[in-house]
């Protein structure tokens, strides 16, 4: 009989599954282990990769996605181990996890089921790994937000047990379905998951039944896993919010139906929570739409006050306040059609485009409906205010509050943890990769012995013992582990020690063909360029970019050009800023752009934008002698170009110019 049977249900998360299995087999050292993967009709090559990389795994293929609970039950029927572990495919376990969990069960005979500490990719605790059942008071505190307001209160924070020390072991109501370990005898007595739970809630239900059968459920803190959470749902068309709250309703109906009052109150609370979850998920677009409506209404009010005179006394009282509200709502719908209100993005470019289209629509309405067209001049003045204010509040939100920036987690200084051949090959692949920008500033060794040593073109900057210092000094944003050289225990220790830093942690695949981290998969081999959508080729982006270039170059020519030209005539050497301003006429005439590639508008036959006065090639740190590095920057810019990105690059450019001039 195997010591442990590990059951994993997979659905379209091939890269995560392969990484998880690598950690599972490392953790199985010294144990007899049985691994069962139940595949729910994946279409991403998971089955083929599994057969190629891990032929020792028992693979069960389903014809369709039958859900998490039913798929696990199929695996449970085939399991023969003394202990059974239900593990999500988007997890990584430590080398000591299985041994420590078995030791825990041996020392706690009353334990029927246990879960370990579950970490988010940034090293913080995933709250769902220890929680209470959704009873009346617990649900009320969760729905009303009291548990969030008072996370250390035993009275209010029962749902996620945040008042308890995460570094202590204790009995709990439920543990996370991402890691549930139990004795074989428990399964024989209680059975598996309830098939009625398609996804979510089945772990709560199973824990409830385990305790009803006379066993205890424990949270065990002495080992941990990393869980990327929700990867399968991202690769499906499922409405996960609906499924989650439907599961909660089913749980309540199943276990609290004896009391009509409790069932009604809990169902009502869950419905409210579902509504709040929807609002939280879409809070940015909702708040953006509300802000735009208010700003536009106030812009109309201000325009009316400015234009009011003896010939026009303002809008008649009988149409107020609707004369302000209706056009504002109309503009909001136009903005929505232009894709202005995205879930995680505040787009200045789309906002400006929607306003330009909106002024045409509203002007047309005032022309065809004379009874409402009191003055088109007011419309034009109002839109002038709106163009400034819509852009202003978005720029402030991005610049000062880091809200709505879609590329916040893109380029950044990167270190590779490892110094051997595998790490070097990984660093080379990152440097050569065109689909993402990784500025590999160096390597991190396991000891201080190699610090300062050059490994081909990469320097060993430090060791894992002072990695936090290197990260702060070098402003590192991405840490990539070479899984062939660094143990999972060492990875976990590093992640845990840096959980308060804003760092992305990624783990390389065994064959260095992908990276897994921060809920994303990055393929390391170059992809055909023609298959990528490039913003620089979009009509909307080209139009907005040219409009921006014309507007800014006109302002510079009117306000600064003559003054800078006269100064440059009397100085022996022009500064970079002076050269920038004096090149503005080329932007005005369309020969160049403010932001773009340095030497050529094309990479091979791919258009990457007009030659720029500045660009990533000026603002970013890279090997200036490596033309491929500059090509990567240019291609990345071409793919992601938008007005906000141009503004960011211009801001960095001027900052860099002025710092140089001060020196």
C-alpha positions in Angstrom: 0.0 0.0 0.0 1.4 3.4 -1.0 2.1 5.9 1.9 0.2 8.6 0.1 -2.1 8.9 -2.9 -2.0 12.4 -4.5 -5.1 13.2 -6.6 -5.0 16.2 -8.9 -7.8 17.4 -11.1 -6.6 19.3 -14.2 -8.4 21.6 -16.6 -6.3 23.5 -19.1 -3.4 24.4 -16.8 -0.6 22.4 -18.4 2.3 24.5 -17.3 1.1 24.8 -13.7 0.4 21.0 -13.6 3.9 20.2 -14.8 5.5 22.5 -12.2 3.2 21.1 -9.5 4.2 17.5 -10.4 7.8 18.4 -10.3 7.4 19.6 -6.7 5.3 16.6 -5.8 7.9 14.0 -6.8 10.6 16.0 -5.0 8.5 15.9 -1.9 7.9 12.2 -2.3 11.6 11.4 -1.6 11.8 8.4 0.8 8.0 7.7 0.5 6.0 5.3 -1.6 3.7 7.5 -3.6 0.8 7.1 -6.0 -0.1 10.1 -8.2 -3.5 10.2 -10.0 -4.3 13.0 -12.4 -8.0 13.3 -13.6 -8.2 15.5 -16.7 -11.4 17.3 -17.4 -11.2 17.3 -21.2 -8.3 19.8 -21.4 -7.5 21.3 -24.8 -4.1 22.8 -24.0 -2.0 19.7 -24.6 -2.0 18.7 -20.9 -2.6 15.0 -21.6 0.2 14.8 -24.2 2.7 16.6 -22.0 1.8 14.5 -19.0 2.4 11.3 -20.9 5.7 12.6 -22.2 7.0 14.1 -18.9 5.5 11.9 -16.2 4.6 8.4 -17.6 4.5 7.1 -14.0 1.4 9.1 -13.3 -2.0 7.3 -13.5 -4.0 9.5 -16.0 -7.8 9.4 -16.1 -9.3 11.3 -19.0 -12.8 12.6 -18.9 -14.8 13.3 -22.1 -16.0 16.6 -20.7 -15.5 19.0 -17.8 -17.6 17.2 -15.1 -16.5 19.6 -12.3 -14.0 19.5 -9.5 -15.9 17.3 -7.1 -17.0 14.6 -9.4 -13.5 14.4 -11.0 -11.9 14.0 -7.6 -14.4 11.3 -6.7 -13.2 9.3 -9.8 -9.6 9.7 -8.6 -10.7 8.6 -5.0 -12.2 5.4 -6.3 -8.8 4.4 -7.8 -6.7 5.6 -4.8 -5.0 2.9 -2.7 -2.7 5.0 -0.3 -2.8 5.0 3.5 -3.3 8.7 3.2 -5.0 10.6 0.5 -4.2 14.2 -0.6 -6.4 16.2 -2.8 -4.2 18.8 -4.5 -4.9 21.6 -7.0 -2.8 21.6 -10.2 -1.8 25.3 -9.7 0.2 24.6 -6.5 3.8 24.0 -5.5 4.6 21.9 -2.4 7.7 22.0 -0.3 10.1 19.0 -0.2 9.1 18.4 3.4 5.4 18.8 3.0 4.4 15.1 2.7 6.7 13.9 5.5 5.6 16.6 7.9 1.9 16.0 7.2 2.2 12.2 7.8 4.1 12.9 11.0 1.3 15.2 12.1 -1.3 12.6 11.5 0.8 10.0 13.4 1.0 12.4 16.4 -2.7 13.4 16.3 -4.8 10.2 16.2 -8.0 12.3 16.5 -7.2 14.1 13.2 -9.3 12.9 10.3 -8.4 15.7 7.9 -5.8 18.4 7.8 -4.6 21.2 5.6 -1.3 23.1 5.6 -0.4 26.8 5.4 -1.3 28.0 1.9 0.5 31.0 0.5 -0.4 33.4 -2.3 2.3 33.9 -5.0 3.6 37.0 -3.2 4.1 35.0 0.0 1.1 36.3 2.0 -1.3 33.8 3.6 -4.3 32.7 1.5 -7.1 33.2 4.0 -9.3 30.4 2.7 -6.8 27.8 4.0 -8.5 27.9 7.4 -12.1 29.1 7.9 -15.4 28.6 9.7 -18.7 27.3 8.3 -21.0 30.1 7.0 -23.3 30.2 10.0 -25.7 33.0 10.8 -23.4 35.3 12.7 -20.3 34.4 10.6 -22.1 35.1 7.4 -23.4 38.4 8.8 -20.0 39.7 9.8 -18.5 38.6 6.4 -21.3 40.2 4.3 -21.3 43.5 6.3 -17.5 43.8 6.2 -17.1 43.6 9.9 -14.6 40.8 9.6 -12.5 43.0 7.3 -12.8 46.0 9.6 -11.9 44.0 12.7 -9.5 41.2 11.5 -8.1 40.6 14.9 -11.5 40.3 16.7 -12.6 36.8 17.7 -16.2 38.1 17.6 -16.2 39.5 14.1 -13.4 37.7 12.2 -14.6 34.1 12.5 -15.1 33.4 8.8 -11.4 33.5 7.9 -10.1 33.1 11.5 -7.8 36.1 11.0 -7.6 36.7 14.7 -5.6 33.4 15.1 -1.9 33.2 14.6 -1.1 31.7 11.2 2.1 30.2 12.7 0.2 28.0 15.1 -1.6 24.7 14.6 -5.3 24.4 15.7 -8.6 22.7 15.0 -10.8 24.5 12.4 -14.1 24.0 10.7 -12.7 23.8 7.2 -9.5 23.8 5.2 -9.0 24.7 1.6 -9.8 22.3 -1.2 -6.5 23.2 -2.8 -4.8 21.0 -0.2 -6.9 18.5 1.7 -5.2 15.5 3.3 -7.1 12.7 5.1 -6.8 9.2 6.3 -8.0 6.4 4.0 -10.4 5.2 6.8 -12.1 8.7 6.7 -12.8 8.3 3.0 -14.2 4.8 3.5 -16.6 6.1 6.2 -17.5 9.5 4.9 -17.1 9.1 1.1 -16.0 11.7 -1.3 -17.3 15.0 -2.5 -21.0 15.7 -3.0 -21.4 15.7 -6.9 -24.0 18.5 -6.7 -21.2 21.0 -6.0 -19.7 21.6 -9.5 -16.9 23.8 -8.1 -16.5 25.7 -4.8 -18.3 24.7 -1.6 -17.5 21.0 -1.9 -14.5 21.4 0.5 -16.7 23.0 3.1 -19.3 20.2 2.7 -16.7 17.5 3.0 -15.2 19.0 6.1 -18.6 19.3 7.6 -19.4 15.6 7.0 -15.9 14.6 8.3 -16.7 16.3 11.7 -20.2 14.9 11.8 -18.5 11.5 11.5 -16.6 12.1 14.7 -13.2 13.3 13.3 -11.4 16.6 13.8 -10.2 18.9 11.0 -6.9 20.7 11.6 -4.9 23.6 10.2 -1.2 22.6 10.3 1.3 25.5 10.1 4.7 23.7 9.9 4.7 23.2 6.2 3.3 25.2 3.3 2.4 25.3 -0.4 2.0 28.1 -2.9 -1.4 28.3 -4.6 -1.9 30.4 -7.7 -5.7 30.2 -7.3 -8.3 30.3 -10.0 -6.1 29.3 -13.0 -8.6 26.8 -14.3 -11.5 29.2 -14.2 -9.5 31.7 -16.2 -9.3 29.1 -19.0 -13.0 28.5 -19.1 -16.2 30.3 -19.9 -17.6 29.7 -16.4 -19.1 32.5 -14.3 -17.0 31.7 -11.2 -18.8 34.3 -9.0 -22.2 32.8 -9.8 -20.9 29.2 -9.2 -19.3 30.2 -5.9 -22.5 31.8 -4.4 -24.7 29.1 -5.8 -22.5 26.6 -4.0 -22.8 28.6 -0.8 -26.6 28.5 -1.1 -26.5 24.7 -1.7 -24.4 24.3 1.4 -26.8 26.3 3.5 -29.8 24.4 2.1 -28.2 21.0 2.7 -27.0 21.6 6.3 -29.3 24.3 7.7 -32.6 23.5 6.1 -34.1 22.4 9.4 -34.5 26.1 10.4 -36.4 28.1 7.9 -35.3 31.4 9.6 -31.6 30.5 9.5 -31.8 29.2 5.9 -33.7 32.4 4.8 -31.2 34.8 6.6 -28.2 32.9 5.3 -29.5 32.8 1.7 -30.3 36.5 1.9 -26.8 37.3 3.3 -25.2 35.2 0.5 -27.2 37.1 -2.1 -26.1 40.4 -0.7 -22.5 39.1 -0.7 -22.8 38.0 -4.3 -23.9 41.5 -5.2 -21.1 43.1 -3.3 -18.6 40.7 -5.0 -19.9 41.9 -8.4 -19.5 45.5 -7.3 -16.0 44.8 -6.0 -15.0 43.0 -9.2 -16.2 45.9 -11.4 -15.6 48.8 -8.9 -13.1 50.6 -11.2 -15.3 50.8 -14.3 -18.3 51.7 -12.1 -16.5 54.4 -10.2 -15.0 55.7 -13.5 -18.4 55.9 -15.1 -19.9 57.7 -12.1 -17.0 60.1 -12.0 -17.4 60.9 -15.7 -21.1 61.5 -15.4 -20.5 63.9 -12.5 -17.7 65.7 -14.3 -19.6 66.1 -17.5 -22.7 67.4 -15.7 -20.6 69.9 -13.9 -18.8 70.8 -17.1 -22.2 71.7 -18.7 -23.2 73.7 -15.6 -19.9 75.6 -15.8 -20.3 76.1 -19.6 -23.7 77.5 -19.1 -22.5 80.0 -16.5 -19.6 81.1 -18.8 -21.8 81.6 -21.9 -24.8 83.2 -20.1 -25.3 86.8 -21.3 -28.0 89.3 -22.1 -28.9 87.4 -25.3 -29.0 84.0 -23.8 -30.1 83.6 -20.2 -29.2 80.0 -19.7 -31.2 76.8 -19.7 -34.9 77.2 -18.8 -35.8 76.0 -15.3 -38.3 73.5 -16.6 -35.6 71.3 -18.1 -33.3 71.3 -15.1 -31.6 69.2 -13.8 -32.2 66.8 -16.7 -30.5 69.1 -19.2 -27.2 68.4 -17.3 -27.9 64.7 -16.4 -29.1 63.3 -19.8 -26.2 64.5 -21.9 -23.8 63.2 -19.2 -25.4 59.8 -19.3 -25.4 59.8 -23.1 -21.6 60.6 -23.0 -21.1 57.7 -20.6 -22.7 55.3 -23.0 -20.5 56.6 -25.8 -17.5 56.1 -23.6 -18.6 52.6 -22.8 -19.0 51.7 -26.5 -15.4 52.9 -27.0 -14.2 50.4 -24.3 -13.3 53.2 -21.8 -14.5 51.4 -18.8 -12.3 48.3 -18.4 -12.1 46.2 -15.2 -8.4 47.0 -14.4 -7.6 49.8 -16.8 -8.1 53.6 -17.0 -7.5 54.6 -20.6 -6.8 58.2 -21.3 -6.7 57.5 -25.1 -10.1 55.8 -25.2 -11.6 58.5 -23.1 -10.4 61.2 -25.4 -11.6 59.3 -28.5 -15.0 58.8 -26.9 -15.3 62.6 -26.1 -14.4 63.5 -29.7 -17.2 61.2 -30.9 -19.5 62.3 -28.2 -19.3 66.0 -29.2 -20.3 65.1 -32.7 -23.4 63.2 -31.5 -24.5 65.8 -29.0 -24.0 68.6 -31.5 -26.1 66.6 -34.0 -28.8 66.2 -31.4 -28.9 69.9 -30.7 -29.2 70.5 -34.5 -32.1 68.1 -35.1 -33.9 68.8 -31.8 -34.2 72.5 -31.7 -36.3 72.5 -28.6 -33.3 71.1 -26.7 -30.6 72.9 -28.7 -30.4 76.1 -26.6 -26.8 76.6 -27.6 -24.1 74.5 -29.3 -21.5 76.9 -27.9 -22.3 75.6 -24.5 -21.7 72.0 -25.8 -18.3 73.0 -27.2 -17.3 74.7 -24.0 -18.5 71.8 -21.9 -16.5 69.3 -24.0 -13.4 71.5 -23.7 -13.7 71.2 -19.9 -14.5 67.4 -20.1 -11.4 66.7 -22.3 -9.2 68.4 -19.7 -10.9 66.9 -16.6 -11.5 63.4 -17.9 -7.8 63.1 -18.8 -6.6 64.9 -15.6 -8.3 62.6 -13.1 -7.2 59.5 -14.9 -3.6 60.7 -15.1 -3.7 61.6 -11.4 -5.1 58.1 -10.5 -2.4 56.4 -12.5 0.5 58.6 -11.6 -0.1 59.1 -7.8 -2.3 56.2 -6.8 -1.1 53.5 -9.3 -4.7 52.8 -10.2 -5.8 51.5 -13.6 -2.3 50.9 -15.1 -2.5 47.8 -17.3 1.3 47.6 -17.7 2.3 48.0 -14.1 3.6 44.4 -14.0 5.4 44.4 -17.3 9.0 45.4 -17.8 11.3 45.5 -14.8 14.8 44.6 -13.5 15.0 40.9 -13.1 17.3 38.5 -11.2 17.7 34.8 -11.8 18.3 32.7 -8.7 20.9 30.1 -9.7 24.4 30.2 -11.2 24.8 26.9 -13.0 24.2 26.0 -16.6 20.5 25.8 -16.2 20.3 29.3 -14.8 22.6 30.7 -17.5 20.4 29.1 -20.2 17.3 30.6 -18.5 18.9 34.1 -18.4 19.8 33.8 -22.1 16.3 32.8 -23.0 14.9 35.7 -21.0 17.3 38.1 -22.7 16.3 36.8 -26.1 12.6 36.6 -25.5 10.6 39.1 -27.6 7.2 38.6 -26.0 8.1 40.1 -22.6 10.8 42.5 -21.4 13.1 41.1 -18.7 16.1 43.2 -17.8 18.3 40.4 -16.4 20.6 42.5 -14.2 22.4 39.5 -12.8 22.4 36.1 -11.0 22.0 35.1 -7.3 24.1 32.3 -6.0 23.5 29.9 -3.1 26.6 31.1 -1.2 28.7 34.3 -1.1 31.6 32.4 -2.7 30.6 33.3 -6.3 29.7 37.0 -5.7 31.4 39.2 -8.2 32.1 36.3 -10.6 31.1 36.7 -14.2 29.1 33.9 -15.7 29.4 34.7 -19.4 27.7 38.1 -19.7 25.9 37.8 -16.3 27.4 38.8 -13.0 26.7 37.1 -9.7 25.3 39.9 -7.6 24.8 38.2 -4.2 23.5 35.1 -2.5 20.1 33.9 -1.3 21.2 35.1 2.1 21.3 38.8 1.1 18.8 38.7 -1.7 16.6 41.2 0.0 19.4 43.7 0.0 20.1 43.1 -3.7 16.4 43.6 -4.5 16.3 47.0 -2.8 19.6 48.2 -4.2 18.9 47.2 -7.8 15.2 48.0 -7.7 14.3 44.4 -8.7 10.7 43.8 -9.7 11.0 40.1 -10.8 12.7 37.2 -9.2 12.9 34.0 -11.3 14.0 30.7 -9.8 15.9 28.1 -11.7 14.0 25.0 -10.3 16.9 22.7 -11.3 19.3 24.4 -8.9 17.2 25.8 -6.1 15.2 23.5 -3.8 11.5 24.3 -3.3 12.2 24.8 0.4 14.7 27.5 -0.5 12.2 29.1 -2.9 9.5 29.1 -0.1 11.9 30.7 2.4 12.8 33.5 -0.1 9.1 34.1 -1.0 8.1 34.2 2.6 10.9 36.6 3.6 10.0 39.0 0.8 6.2 38.9 1.0 6.0 42.6 2.0 7.9 43.7 -1.1 6.1 44.3 -4.4 7.9 41.5 -6.2 6.8 39.1 -8.9 8.1 35.5 -8.3 8.3 33.1 -11.2 9.4 29.5 -11.4 11.1 28.1 -14.5 9.8 24.9 -16.2 12.2 21.9 -16.1 12.9 22.3 -19.8 13.1 26.1 -19.7 10.2 26.5 -22.1 7.9 28.4 -19.8 7.7 30.4 -16.6 5.0 30.1 -14.0 4.3 32.9 -11.6 1.9 35.5 -10.2 -1.1 33.8 -11.9 0.5 33.9 -15.3 2.4 31.7 -17.8 5.1 33.2 -19.9 6.4 31.2 -22.9 10.1 31.6 -23.4 10.4 30.7 -27.0 9.9 33.5 -29.5 6.5 33.4 -31.2 5.8 34.4 -34.8 5.6 38.2 -34.9 2.7 38.2 -37.3 0.5 36.5 -34.8 0.8 39.4 -32.3 -1.5 42.3 -32.2 0.4 45.6 -32.3 -1.2 48.8 -31.1 1.1 50.8 -33.3 -0.7 49.4 -36.3 -4.2 50.2 -35.0 -6.0 53.0 -36.7 -7.3 54.4 -33.4 -3.9 54.4 -31.8 -2.2 55.8 -34.9 -4.8 58.6 -35.0 -4.5 59.5 -31.3 -0.7 59.3 -31.5 -0.5 61.7 -34.4 -3.0 64.0 -32.7 -0.9 64.0 -29.6 2.3 64.7 -31.5 0.6 67.6 -33.3 -0.8 69.1 -30.2 2.4 68.8 -28.1 4.7 69.9 -30.9 2.5 73.0 -31.6 2.6 74.0 -27.9 6.4 73.5 -27.8 6.9 75.5 -31.1 4.7 78.3 -29.8 6.0 78.5 -26.2 9.6 77.2 -26.1 11.2 76.7 -29.5 12.4 80.3 -30.2 13.7 80.7 -26.6 15.6 77.4 -26.7 16.9 78.1 -30.2 18.4 81.4 -29.1 20.0 79.9 -26.0 21.5 77.0 -28.1 23.1 79.6 -30.5 25.2 81.1 -27.7 26.2 77.9 -26.0 29.1 75.8 -27.1 27.3 72.5 -26.6 23.6 71.7 -26.7 22.1 69.8 -23.9 19.9 66.8 -24.6 16.8 68.8 -23.6 17.7 71.5 -26.1 18.3 69.0 -28.8 14.9 67.4 -28.0 13.1 70.8 -28.3 15.0 71.7 -31.5 13.9 68.5 -33.1 10.2 69.2 -32.5 9.6 70.6 -36.1 10.3 67.0 -37.4 7.5 65.8 -35.2 5.2 68.6 -36.3 5.7 67.7 -40.0 5.2 64.0 -39.3 8.7 62.9 -40.2 9.3 61.7 -36.6 7.2 61.1 -33.4 8.0 62.1 -29.9 8.2 58.4 -28.8 9.3 55.6 -31.1 12.3 53.5 -32.2 15.8 55.1 -32.4 17.0 54.0 -35.9 14.3 52.5 -38.1 10.6 52.3 -38.4 10.7 48.6 -39.2 12.0 45.4 -37.6 12.5 43.2 -40.7 9.2 43.8 -42.4 7.2 44.7 -39.2 6.2 48.3 -38.7 7.2 49.4 -35.2 6.4 53.1 -35.4 8.0 56.4 -36.6 11.5 57.1 -35.4 11.2 58.8 -32.0 13.0 61.6 -30.3 12.9 59.3 -27.3 11.7 55.9 -26.4 12.5 52.8 -24.3 15.9 52.9 -26.0 16.6 56.2 -24.1 14.9 55.6 -20.7 15.7 52.0 -19.9 18.9 50.2 -18.9 20.1 47.6 -21.3 23.2 46.4 -23.1 23.7 49.2 -25.7 26.1 47.0 -27.7 23.4 44.3 -28.1 21.1 45.3 -31.0 18.8 42.4 -30.1 18.1 44.0 -26.7 17.0 47.3 -28.4 14.9 45.3 -30.9 13.1 43.8 -27.9 12.4 47.2 -26.5 11.1 48.5 -29.8 8.8 45.5 -30.4 7.4 45.7 -26.9 6.7 49.3 -27.4 5.0 48.6 -30.7 2.7 46.0 -29.1 1.7 48.1 -26.1 1.7 51.7 -27.5 -0.9 54.1 -26.2 -1.0 57.7 -25.2 -0.5 57.0 -21.5 2.6 54.9 -22.3 3.9 57.8 -24.4 3.4 60.2 -21.5 5.1 57.8 -19.1 8.2 57.5 -21.4 8.3 61.3 -21.9 8.1 61.8 -18.2 11.0 59.4 -17.7 12.9 61.1 -20.5 12.7 64.6 -19.1 13.6 63.3 -15.6 16.7 61.6 -17.0 17.7 64.7 -19.0 17.4 67.0 -16.0 19.3 64.6 -13.8 22.1 64.5 -16.4 22.2 68.3 -16.7 22.5 68.6 -12.9 25.5 66.3 -12.9 
